[in-house]
């Protein structure tokens, strides 16, 4: 997988994950696990130079 392909997949996962988080109860175990993945993806994308200003719907 090329770097561009990896970034594309990560951006898609980040977007999908945020949509699930927005409709989930913030106190649920599922939300807490999704938030862990959200943070991992956010860090990876930021390190990769992706501007998350428009992509980040959660803003946590």
DRENBA-622905 format. One line per field, with one value per atom (N, C-alpha, C): x, y, z; atom name; residue number from 1; residue in one letter. Coordinates in nm, 3 decimals. Layout:
N
u <- [X:...] $
v <- [Y:...] $
w <- [Z:...] $
atomo <- [CA:...] $
num <- [NUM:...] $
residuo <- [a:...] $
# end
This chain:
60
u <- [0.086:0.000:0.090:0.062:0.142:0.100:0.183:0.153:0.021:-0.001:-0.126:-0.246:-0.235:-0.345:-0.373:-0.267:-0.282:-0.351:-0.313:-0.377:-0.524:-0.553:-0.692:-0.777:-0.728:-0.801:-0.818:-0.715:-0.722:-0.821:-0.823:-0.919:-1.062:-1.082:-1.216:-1.258:-1.167:-1.199:-1.227:-1.147:-1.166:-1.305:-1.345:-1.476:-1.589:-1.578:-1.680:-1.691:-1.578:-1.575:-1.642:-1.616:-1.679:-1.831:-1.878:-2.023:-2.085:-2.018:-2.067:-2.063:-1.957:-1.945:-2.054:-2.089:-2.189:-2.329:-2.356:-2.488:-2.485:-2.371:-2.357:-2.365:-2.405:-2.409:-2.265:-2.229:-2.091:-2.048:-2.143:-2.111:-2.098:-2.128:-2.124:-1.981:-1.966:-1.835:-1.792:-1.887:-1.857:-1.798:-1.858:-1.809:-1.666:-1.640:-1.507:-1.403:-1.437:-1.344:-1.328:-1.438:-1.429:-1.341:-1.352:-1.272:-1.123:-1.087:-0.946:-0.897:-0.977:-0.938:-0.936:-1.032:-1.039:-0.908:-0.860:-0.736:-0.618:-0.612:-0.503:-0.502:-0.618:-0.626:-0.593:-0.641:-0.616:-0.467:-0.399:-0.254:-0.183:-0.218:-0.155:-0.175:-0.297:-0.325:-0.252:-0.245:-0.174:-0.025:0.033:0.175:0.201:0.102:0.114:0.091:0.058:0.041:-0.099:-0.196:-0.334:-0.395:-0.453:-0.521:-0.659:-0.680:-0.805:-0.912:-0.884:-0.977:-1.117:-1.127:-1.257:-1.306:-1.216:-1.254:-1.300:-1.250:-1.276:-1.411:-1.508:-1.643:-1.658:-1.574:-1.585:-1.521:-1.406:-1.333:-1.299:-1.259:-1.219:-1.070] $
v <- [-0.118:0.000:0.124:0.215:0.338:0.433:0.534:0.633:0.705:0.738:0.807:0.718:0.591:0.498:0.484:0.478:0.467:0.592:0.709:0.833:0.835:0.792:0.789:0.699:0.580:0.484:0.542:0.604:0.661:0.777:0.861:0.972:0.918:0.818:0.757:0.696:0.625:0.566:0.674:0.780:0.892:0.953:0.974:1.033:0.940:0.813:0.714:0.702:0.695:0.683:0.802:0.920:1.039:1.035:0.988:0.976:0.882:0.770:0.676:0.741:0.815:0.879:0.983:1.055:1.161:1.107:0.982:0.925:0.830:0.820:0.729:0.804:0.731:0.785:0.800:0.919:0.947:0.869:0.815:0.739:0.590:0.548:0.405:0.355:0.225:0.162:0.171:0.158:0.167:0.303:0.408:0.543:0.559:0.509:0.521:0.450:0.335:0.262:0.335:0.390:0.466:0.589:0.652:0.771:0.738:0.622:0.579:0.572:0.510:0.498:0.636:0.720:0.857:0.931:0.919:0.987:0.931:0.798:0.737:0.788:0.788:0.834:0.982:1.060:1.204:1.233:1.165:1.183:1.142:1.025:0.978:1.078:1.127:1.220:1.353:1.401:1.526:1.510:1.399:1.373:1.364:1.313:1.297:1.427:1.534:1.664:1.694:1.611:1.635:1.746:1.846:1.954:1.904:1.891:1.835:1.942:2.066:2.174:2.145:2.104:2.077:1.935:1.842:1.702:1.667:1.738:1.702:1.756:1.665:1.703:1.698:1.620:1.599:1.714:1.761:1.874:1.852:1.730:1.702:1.694] $
w <- [0.000:0.000:0.000:-0.089:-0.095:0.017:0.039:0.142:0.112:-0.014:-0.051:-0.027:-0.058:-0.035:0.115:0.195:0.340:0.396:0.347:0.392:0.352:0.231:0.184:0.273:0.302:0.386:0.527:0.580:0.715:0.722:0.620:0.616:0.608:0.528:0.517:0.650:0.717:0.846:0.950:0.949:1.042:1.025:0.902:0.874:0.918:0.884:0.920:1.072:1.138:1.284:1.351:1.302:1.360:1.345:1.231:1.210:1.312:1.340:1.442:1.581:1.609:1.740:1.762:1.658:1.671:1.705:1.672:1.701:1.819:1.887:2.001:2.132:2.234:2.370:2.421:2.461:2.502:2.626:2.700:2.820:2.793:2.672:2.640:2.624:2.646:2.628:2.482:2.392:2.248:2.213:2.264:2.237:2.288:2.407:2.466:2.379:2.325:2.238:2.105:2.053:1.929:1.949:2.067:2.093:2.095:2.148:2.145:2.001:1.913:1.772:1.706:1.741:1.689:1.719:1.841:1.881:1.803:1.789:1.712:1.569:1.505:1.367:1.355:1.449:1.446:1.456:1.545:1.560:1.432:1.377:1.254:1.140:1.125:1.016:1.035:1.157:1.184:1.156:1.200:1.173:1.023:0.950:0.804:0.729:0.802:0.740:0.689:0.728:0.684:0.769:0.704:0.774:0.816:0.946:0.997:1.025:0.995:1.025:0.971:0.847:0.786:0.814:0.839:0.855:0.997:1.096:1.235:1.281:1.292:1.334:1.486:1.552:1.696:1.774:1.731:1.790:1.937:1.972:2.111:2.121] $
atomo <- [N:CA:C:N:CA:C:N:CA:C:N:CA:C:N:CA:C:N:CA:C:N:CA:C:N:CA:C:N:CA:C:N:CA:C:N:CA:C:N:CA:C:N:CA:C:N:CA:C:N:CA:C:N:CA:C:N:CA:C:N:CA:C:N:CA:C:N:CA:C:N:CA:C:N:CA:C:N:CA:C:N:CA:C:N:CA:C:N:CA:C:N:CA:C:N:CA:C:N:CA:C:N:CA:C:N:CA:C:N:CA:C:N:CA:C:N:CA:C:N:CA:C:N:CA:C:N:CA:C:N:CA:C:N:CA:C:N:CA:C:N:CA:C:N:CA:C:N:CA:C:N:CA:C:N:CA:C:N:CA:C:N:CA:C:N:CA:C:N:CA:C:N:CA:C:N:CA:C:N:CA:C:N:CA:C:N:CA:C:N:CA:C:N:CA:C:N:CA:C:N:CA:C:N:CA:C:N:CA:C] $
num <- [1:1:1:2:2:2:3:3:3:4:4:4:5:5:5:6:6:6:7:7:7:8:8:8:9:9:9:10:10:10:11:11:11:12:12:12:13:13:13:14:14:14:15:15:15:16:16:16:17:17:17:18:18:18:19:19:19:20:20:20:21:21:21:22:22:22:23:23:23:24:24:24:25:25:25:26:26:26:27:27:27:28:28:28:29:29:29:30:30:30:31:31:31:32:32:32:33:33:33:34:34:34:35:35:35:36:36:36:37:37:37:38:38:38:39:39:39:40:40:40:41:41:41:42:42:42:43:43:43:44:44:44:45:45:45:46:46:46:47:47:47:48:48:48:49:49:49:50:50:50:51:51:51:52:52:52:53:53:53:54:54:54:55:55:55:56:56:56:57:57:57:58:58:58:59:59:59:60:60:60] $
residuo <- [x:x:x:x:x:x:x:x:x:x:x:x:x:x:x:x:x:x:x:x:x:x:x:x:x:x:x:x:x:x:x:x:x:x:x:x:x:x:x:x:x:x:x:x:x:x:x:x:x:x:x:x:x:x:x:x:x:x:x:x:x:x:x:x:x:x:x:x:x:x:x:x:x:x:x:x:x:x:x:x:x:x:x:x:x:x:x:x:x:x:x:x:x:x:x:x:x:x:x:x:x:x:x:x:x:x:x:x:x:x:x:x:x:x:x:x:x:x:x:x:x:x:x:x:x:x:x:x:x:x:x:x:x:x:x:x:x:x:x:x:x:x:x:x:x:x:x:x:x:x:x:x:x:x:x:x:x:x:x:x:x:x:x:x:x:x:x:x:x:x:x:x:x:x:x:x:x:x:x:x] $
# end
